[in-house]
């Protein structure tokens, strides 16, 4: 119960957790070094869902993205595909 409570209170994934979840969604390897400026803001009172924004280096260029991250049991899952931000 204590482990579940600790994960429940975690409002955002770590860089490594986020890269792993992003690799699942995109079906491509994602290196933590290719991500920067990751910020996640909890939505609602449960803190199990967060809106995340970050920059992702692709083809030598940094591009801004956003996506919703959801805590499911002990794993962070990303909802839908990363959305480019201008």
QUIDA-V842507 format. One record per residue. RES is the residue in three letters. PHI is phi in radians with two decimals (* if undefined). Layout:
<<RES:PHI> <RES:PHI>>
//
This chain:
<<UNK:*> <UNK:-1.14> <UNK:-1.09> <UNK:-1.05> <UNK:-1.12> <UNK:-1.10> <UNK:-1.21> <UNK:-1.09> <UNK:-1.43> <UNK:-1.28> <UNK:-1.54> <UNK:-2.67> <UNK:-1.30> <UNK:-1.27> <UNK:-1.03> <UNK:-1.18> <UNK:-1.12> <UNK:-1.18> <UNK:-1.06> <UNK:-1.13> <UNK:-1.16> <UNK:-1.14> <UNK:-1.10> <UNK:-1.15> <UNK:-1.17> <UNK:-1.53> <UNK:1.03> <UNK:-2.40> <UNK:-1.14> <UNK:-2.24> <UNK:-1.56> <UNK:-1.00> <UNK:-1.13> <UNK:-1.60> <UNK:-2.08> <UNK:-2.61> <UNK:1.15> <UNK:-1.19> <UNK:-2.30> <UNK:-2.24> <UNK:-2.00> <UNK:-1.08> <UNK:-1.94> <UNK:1.35> <UNK:-1.46> <UNK:-1.28> <UNK:1.05> <UNK:-1.64> <UNK:-2.26> <UNK:-2.36> <UNK:-1.64> <UNK:-1.94> <UNK:-2.19> <UNK:-2.89> <UNK:-1.95> <UNK:-2.24> <UNK:-1.43> <UNK:-2.36> <UNK:0.94> <UNK:1.42> <UNK:-2.10> <UNK:-1.53> <UNK:-2.20> <UNK:-1.57> <UNK:-2.44> <UNK:-2.50> <UNK:-2.88> <UNK:-1.65> <UNK:-1.94> <UNK:-2.23> <UNK:-1.41> <UNK:-2.16> <UNK:1.01> <UNK:-1.98> <UNK:-2.23> <UNK:-1.56> <UNK:-2.04> <UNK:-1.76> <UNK:-1.66> <UNK:1.17> <UNK:-1.73> <UNK:-1.04> <UNK:-1.79> <UNK:-1.11> <UNK:-2.11> <UNK:-1.78>>
//
